[in-house]
Amino acid sequence: MFTGIIETLGKVTSLRHEQGNLHITVSSAISNELKIDQSVAHNGVCLTVVNVTDDTHTVTAIEETLNKTNLSELKEGDLINLERCMQMKGRLDGHIVQGHVDQTAVCTDFKELDGSWEYTFEYDASFGNVTVEKGSICVNGISLTVVNSKPNAFSVAIIPYTFEHTNLQNVGKGSTVNLEFDIIGKYVARLMQR
């Protein structure tokens, strides 16, 4: 379980395909502290650490994960948002995030405002996922608040700290991002369908 508060940025140093899997090696400030079998969110995707060196760690994304996330679009040198799992004794600063991406979205608009940024994302509403005004959404692993909620789109407002410390700085029109919708909202939506 995660909070959506990004701990650090990592840089993709190597991508290796093996059958339907993608082995992703990342260099980051926390890589040397990780342990094999540890769960770490990479752009909001919960992946298991399979190898650790002095300054890198490697995770494996299987075909199912690659089909539902933006990880298949990674290139060497890309920045990736990293978050280690939540500690039970800690504060929940963001919202409850499972690291299970529901679907991807495309950035359809990006505005630099006076001291902040606004991103608009469009997603396929046929999956049944919804956003609500002032509700939580996880974009590339970042816990954000929804503004301008629509049936298949929403916007988020970004403060300078979040912009500077996440890979949103590299997201523009046409970029694909990972979405994890609010777990409570997903359960309520499922109950309402019955």
C-alpha positions as CSV (number, residue, x, y, z in Angstrom):
1,M,0.0,0.0,0.0
2,F,1.2,3.5,-0.9
3,T,0.2,7.1,-0.2
4,G,0.9,8.8,-3.6
5,I,3.5,11.0,-2.1
6,I,6.5,10.6,-4.3
7,E,9.7,9.9,-2.4
8,T,12.2,10.6,-5.2
9,L,12.8,10.5,-8.9
10,G,14.7,7.7,-10.5
11,K,16.4,7.6,-13.9
12,V,15.9,4.6,-16.2
13,T,19.4,3.2,-16.9
14,S,18.5,0.0,-18.7
15,L,15.5,-1.8,-20.3
16,R,15.8,-5.5,-21.2
17,H,13.0,-7.5,-22.8
18,E,12.7,-11.2,-22.0
19,Q,9.8,-13.0,-23.6
20,G,6.7,-10.9,-22.6
21,N,8.5,-9.3,-19.6
22,L,10.4,-6.0,-19.3
23,H,13.3,-5.7,-16.8
24,I,13.6,-2.1,-15.8
25,T,16.8,-0.9,-14.1
26,V,16.6,2.4,-12.3
27,S,19.2,4.6,-10.6
28,S,18.0,6.6,-7.7
29,A,18.9,8.0,-4.3
30,I,17.0,5.2,-2.6
31,S,18.1,2.2,-4.7
32,N,20.9,1.2,-2.4
33,E,18.5,1.1,0.5
34,L,16.1,-1.3,-1.2
35,K,15.9,-5.1,-0.6
36,I,15.1,-7.9,-3.0
37,D,11.3,-8.8,-2.8
38,Q,10.5,-5.2,-1.7
39,S,7.4,-3.5,-3.3
40,V,8.1,-0.1,-4.8
41,A,5.8,2.0,-6.9
42,H,7.2,3.0,-10.2
43,N,5.0,5.7,-11.9
44,G,2.3,4.3,-9.6
45,V,2.8,0.7,-10.6
46,C,3.6,-1.6,-7.7
47,L,6.6,-3.7,-8.8
48,T,8.9,-6.1,-6.9
49,V,12.6,-5.4,-6.6
50,V,14.5,-8.4,-8.1
51,N,18.1,-7.0,-8.0
52,V,20.0,-4.3,-6.2
53,T,23.4,-2.8,-6.8
54,D,25.2,0.2,-5.1
55,D,23.1,2.8,-7.0
56,T,20.5,0.9,-9.0
57,H,17.7,-1.5,-8.6
58,T,15.8,-3.7,-11.1
59,V,12.2,-4.6,-11.3
60,T,10.2,-6.7,-13.7
61,A,7.0,-5.7,-15.4
62,I,5.0,-8.6,-16.9
63,E,3.0,-8.4,-20.1
64,E,-0.3,-7.8,-18.2
65,T,1.3,-4.8,-16.5
66,L,2.8,-3.5,-19.7
67,N,-0.6,-3.7,-21.4
68,K,-2.3,-1.6,-18.8
69,T,0.3,1.0,-18.0
70,N,2.7,3.4,-19.6
71,L,5.8,1.4,-18.6
72,S,6.1,-0.1,-22.1
73,E,6.8,3.5,-23.4
74,L,9.8,4.0,-21.1
75,K,13.1,4.8,-22.7
76,E,16.6,4.9,-21.2
77,G,17.1,8.3,-19.5
78,D,13.4,8.8,-18.6
79,L,12.6,10.0,-15.1
80,I,10.3,7.8,-13.1
81,N,8.4,8.5,-9.9
82,L,9.4,6.3,-7.0
83,E,7.6,5.6,-3.7
84,R,8.4,2.8,-1.2
85,C,5.4,1.2,0.5
86,M,3.7,3.0,3.4
87,Q,4.8,2.3,6.9
88,M,1.9,1.6,9.3
89,K,3.2,3.9,12.0
90,G,3.5,6.8,9.5
91,R,1.1,9.5,8.5
92,L,-1.1,9.1,5.4
93,D,-0.3,12.4,3.7
94,G,-1.8,11.5,0.3
95,H,-4.6,9.0,0.0
96,I,-4.8,5.2,0.0
97,V,-3.0,4.0,-3.2
98,Q,-2.6,0.3,-4.0
99,G,-0.1,0.6,-6.8
100,H,-2.6,-1.2,-9.1
101,V,-3.0,1.0,-12.2
102,D,-6.6,0.9,-13.5
103,Q,-5.9,2.4,-17.0
104,T,-3.9,5.0,-18.8
105,A,-4.9,8.5,-19.9
106,V,-3.6,11.0,-22.4
107,C,-2.7,14.6,-21.5
108,T,-4.9,16.8,-23.7
109,D,-4.0,20.2,-22.2
110,F,-1.2,21.7,-20.2
111,K,-1.3,25.3,-18.9
112,E,1.3,27.2,-17.0
113,L,-0.5,29.5,-14.6
114,D,0.8,32.2,-12.3
115,G,2.9,30.1,-10.0
116,S,1.2,26.7,-10.7
117,W,0.3,24.3,-13.6
118,E,-2.9,22.7,-14.7
119,Y,-3.0,19.4,-16.6
120,T,-6.1,17.9,-18.3
121,F,-6.2,14.2,-18.9
122,E,-8.7,12.2,-21.0
123,Y,-9.4,8.5,-20.4
124,D,-11.6,5.7,-21.8
125,A,-14.8,5.9,-19.7
126,S,-16.0,2.5,-20.9
127,F,-13.9,0.9,-18.1
128,G,-16.4,2.4,-15.6
129,N,-13.9,4.5,-13.7
130,V,-15.1,7.9,-12.5
131,T,-13.6,11.0,-10.9
132,V,-15.4,13.4,-8.6
133,E,-14.7,17.1,-8.0
134,K,-12.2,17.5,-5.2
135,G,-11.7,13.7,-5.0
136,S,-8.4,11.9,-5.1
137,I,-6.8,10.5,-8.2
138,C,-3.3,8.9,-8.6
139,V,-1.5,10.1,-11.8
140,N,1.9,8.3,-12.4
141,G,1.8,7.4,-8.7
142,I,1.2,11.0,-7.5
143,S,-1.7,11.6,-5.2
144,L,-3.6,14.6,-6.6
145,T,-6.9,16.4,-6.2
146,V,-9.4,16.4,-9.1
147,V,-10.7,19.6,-10.5
148,N,-13.1,20.0,-13.5
149,S,-14.3,16.4,-13.3
150,K,-16.1,15.2,-16.5
151,P,-17.4,11.7,-17.5
152,N,-14.1,10.9,-19.4
153,A,-11.7,13.6,-18.3
154,F,-10.5,15.7,-15.4
155,S,-7.9,18.3,-14.6
156,V,-5.4,18.6,-11.7
157,A,-3.7,21.7,-10.4
158,I,0.0,21.3,-9.6
159,I,2.0,23.3,-7.0
160,P,5.7,24.1,-7.7
161,Y,7.0,21.5,-5.3
162,T,5.1,18.7,-7.0
163,F,6.1,19.9,-10.5
164,E,9.8,20.1,-9.5
165,H,10.0,16.7,-7.6
166,T,8.0,14.4,-10.0
167,N,8.1,13.5,-13.6
168,L,5.1,15.8,-14.3
169,Q,7.8,18.2,-15.5
170,N,8.2,16.0,-18.5
171,V,4.4,15.5,-19.2
172,G,2.9,17.5,-22.0
173,K,0.1,17.3,-24.6
174,G,0.0,13.8,-26.0
175,S,1.8,12.1,-23.0
176,T,0.4,8.9,-21.6
177,V,0.1,8.6,-17.9
178,N,-1.0,5.9,-15.5
179,L,-4.2,6.3,-13.5
180,E,-5.3,4.7,-10.3
181,F,-8.8,5.8,-9.4
182,D,-9.7,6.2,-5.7
183,I,-10.3,2.8,-4.1
184,I,-13.3,3.9,-2.1
185,G,-14.9,5.5,-5.2
186,K,-14.3,2.2,-7.1
187,Y,-16.2,0.2,-4.4
188,V,-19.0,2.7,-4.2
189,A,-19.4,2.6,-8.0
190,R,-19.4,-1.2,-8.0
191,L,-22.1,-1.3,-5.3
192,M,-24.2,1.2,-7.2
193,Q,-24.2,-1.1,-10.3
194,R,-25.8,-3.9,-8.3
